[in-house]
């Protein structure tokens, strides 16, 4: 498996990106090549800190980088030699099987769409994020690639999300829900009402509308929404998880009795932390492009980069895109 890694993407690039890629090269037997794409001098300086480097790692120079504050559409077209574009070019040319980036999400989406194009039958790609729940994880799609989506797009998102849940998350018959403001099919705006009708008539295992609280109860494998709603949901959930963790630490430190209680709960607290750790889920796949693309958080460090490379490799190995094309084809003319 050959993975192109955007070495300059993210708040802690290239140090943490290189560290995660080196770890992946050492620990993932499926990998045959890891391309580190970015400023060659900076990347090689970081590589030198890791001692003996696996021979499967190769540095590809890119003279430019896209900052988080830049317009993605403008920057991708103007900065042709940026690390995101050059990493995407490796997939387009067939030198790499997948690309992974912790850089500007919008730029990754634009570059992937322009260079790789969409899969047969897919109108627009969508970003899927895996969220921990009280039971099995839930795939929320879309979480930012498409701010405005019509009903047909939501049907495609649900189909791609169900394939990801089945192929990568291991759910045999994923339960799909449509994010809305109530469980009844009469609730929501005109777009969600029409999407409800399309999803209900599709081959998907559609349970109907779901609300925010349903995401964390472990009864829905895929939650469908447009990128505006999905991005708000994702960032709110991440913020709430961090806040709860900080509140718990503060409360445990308020006295010796509470400190003792915290020590007794160490095992449970560590287990909960692992369950809530977004790093373990390997970033968010951009589903629907003609190539495998994993986008991970801008604040990603070594562990998150490692798991993002792992998921990229698994997605290629499990022929995720072929499964998406097949399921999109099955939709046919949904009335």
N, C-alpha and C positions, 0 to 999 in steps of 0.2 A: 504494500500500500504506500502510495506516494502523496505526502501532504505538503502543501505550500503554506507557510506560516508568515503572516504579516508581522515582521519583527519590530516595526516602528509604531504599531497601533496600541493605544492604551495609555493610561496615566503613568504606568511604571515601565514602559518600554524604553530601551530594549532589554533591560536587565531581567525583569521577571518573565518576559516572553521567551527569552533565550533559555532561562533556567527551566521553564516548563517544557520547552521543546527538547532540551537535552535529556531531561528525565523521561520523556515519552520515548525518545530514541533508545534509551537504555532498557526501559521496562516493558515496552509493547512489542512483542515478537512479530506482530502483523506488519509492522512498518519496514519498508525497504528503502525509503528515501524521505528525508525531511529537508525541504528547502526553507532556509531562513532568508526572507526577502526584506532588504532595507539597506541603510547606509553601511557599506562593507566594513569600514574602519571601526565604527561603533559596535557592530555585531561581533566582529572578530575579537575586539577588546573584551567583550562579555564572555565569549566562548573560552578565552584564555583563563578565565577564573575557574573553569570546571575541569581542569586537568585533562586527562586523555579523552578526546572527543570521539564518539562513535563515527566510523567512516561513512555511515549513511547520511550524515549531516552535510549539506552543501549551502554555501552562502551565495545568494544572487543579489547583485547591487541594484539599488534604486536610489536615485539622487534626490527625490522629493518625498514629502510627507503631507498628509491632509490633517489640519488641526480641527479640533472639536467645534470651533466657532465659525468655520467656513461653510459656505453654501455647498451642499454635496453635489448637486447637478453641475454647478459651475466648476468646482474644484476637480471633479473627476475628468471633465473634458479638457480643462486647462492644464492640469498637472499630469500629463501622460506618463511621466516616469515616476509617479508616486508608488509607494510600496503596495498599496491596495491594488492598483491597476496591474502592476508587474506580477503580483501573486495570482491574480485572476487570469493573466495571460498564460501562465504555466498550465492552468487547467484547460483553457481554451485550446492550447497547442497540443494537449495530450501528454505533456510532460509530468503533470501531477493529476491525482485523482480527486483531490479535495483541497479547499482553501479554508483557513481559519484566521479570524481577525478579532482583536479587541479594540479596534479603532473606531472611527466615526461610523455609526450604524447606517446613517443615511447614505454615506459615500459607498459603503459596502453593498447596499441594496442597489444603488444606481450602477455601480461598476459591474456587479454580477448580472444585472438585467441587460445592460448594453453589450457586454462581452460574451456572456454565456447564453443569453436569450432564455425564453421559458420553455418548459417541457411541452410536448404535444398535448393540445387540449387545455392547457393552463392559460388563463387570461393574464393573471398577475401573481407574482410570488408573494408569500406571506411569511412572517416570522412567528415561529412557535416557541413558547416558553413553557418549561415544565415546572409546575408548582407543587410543593409538598402538601399533603392533606393528612387527615386522621387515618386514612386507609391508603389506597393506591394513589400515585401521583396523577395530577390533572394537567393535560396539555391545553394551554390557552393560545388561541390563534384567531386573529392576528394581533401582535403586540407592538406594531409600529410601522410596518412597511406601507400600509394604505390607510390614510386618514379617513377617506370617504369610500365606502364600498356599497355596491348595490346588492340586491338579494341573490343574484346568480353568483357573485363573487363569494358571498358568505357560504353558499352551498359548496363551492370549490374548496374554500378554506376548511370546512368541516370534513370534507373527503380527504384532503391531504393530512389534516390533523389525526384522523382516524387511522390512516395508513401508518403514520409515525408512531402512534400509540401501540399499534399492533406489531409492527416490525421491530421497533427499537425498545419500547417499553414492555413488550410481552403480553399485552392484553388481547385475548383471543377474539372477542367480539366487542370492541370499544363502544361504550355508551357516550352518545353525543348530545350535548345540550346547547341551546341558543341563549346567549346572555340577553336578558331583558329586565323589565321592571316589575314582572309578576309571572307567576307560573301558568296562568291561563293563556290560551292561544289568541285571545282578544287584546292582550296587553302589549304595549310597545308602540313604536312608530310604524309608519307605512312600510318602511324597508324591512324591519324585523317581522312584521306580520306576513309579508310576502316570502321572506326567507323561511319562516316557519312552514309555510305551505310547501315550498320546494324541498326542504329537508324531510318533512313528513312523508313526501311522495318518493323519496330517494331510497336506495338500498341500505342506507346507513341505519344503525341501531339508535334511532332518534328518540330521546325521552321527552322532548318538548322544551319549553323555556326553563332557564335556570336563573337564579339571582345570585348576588354576591356571596351570600352565606353558603350556597350550595358548592362553591368551589373547594371549600375546605372540609367538607363532610365525607369525601371519598366515594361518592356515589356517581360521579360523572368523570369519564376519562378524557373527554374533549369538550372544551367550552369555546363556542364560536362567537366572534364579535369583530367589529371593524378595528383598525389600528389605533384610533383615537381612544375608544373605550378600553381596549386591551392594554395600551400603554399606561393609562391612568390606573387600572387595576393592578398591573405588575409593580409599578413604582410605589403605590400605596401599600401593597402587601410587603414589599421589601422594607419600606420605612417602618411599618408596624412591627415587623419581626425584630429590627434593630432596636426600636424603642422599648419593646417588651424585655429584650435582653438587658438593656441598660437599667431599666426599672428594677428588674430582679436583682441585679448586682448591688444596686443602691440599697434595696430593702434588706438583703442578706447581711450587709455590713453595718446595720443599725444597732447591733447588740450581740453579745456572746452567745445567747441562746439561738438566735437566728443563724449565726455563723456555724454553730454545731449542727443545726438542722440542714444547712447547705452541704456540710461535709457528709452527712448521712445520705443526702440525695445526689452525691457526685455522679454515680453511675447513671441515674435517670437523666440528670441534666446534660451529661455528655452525649447520651443517646439522642436526646431531643435536639441538641445542637447539631449533631450529624444529620438528623432528618431535615432540619431547616437550612442546612448549608447549601446554597445555590451552586457552589463549585462542583459538587458531586454530580450534578445533572449535565455538565458538559456544555454549557452555553445554550444559545437558541439557534436552531437550524433555520436557514432561509429556504423554505420549501417551495418547489415549483420552478426552480431554475435548472437549466440543463448542465448540471454539475453539482457537486456537494459543497455547501457553504455553511460554515458554523460561525455565528457571531457571539462573542462572549463580552461580558461587562467591561466597561472602560477601566474600572478599578481592579481588574483581574490580576492576581498574582500567580506564582508558580503552580499551585495546586489547580486553579481554575484553568490555566493554559493546558496543563497536562490532560485534564479530563475533556477539554474541548477537542484536543487532538485525538483522544480515545474515541469520542463519539463520532468524529469525522471519519475515522477509520472503520468503525462499526457500520455507519450508514452506507459506505461504499460496499463493504463486505456483504451486507444484507440486501443489496440491490434495491435500496429504498426508492430510487427514482423510477425504476421499472415498475415497481408496485404502484406508485402514484399514477403513472401513465395508464396502467391497466384499470385502476379504479375510476379515474376521470372518464375513461372511455365507457365504462359501464353506466355512467350517469345518463348517457344518451340524450334524448330530448325530454327533459323533465318539465312537465307542464304545471 
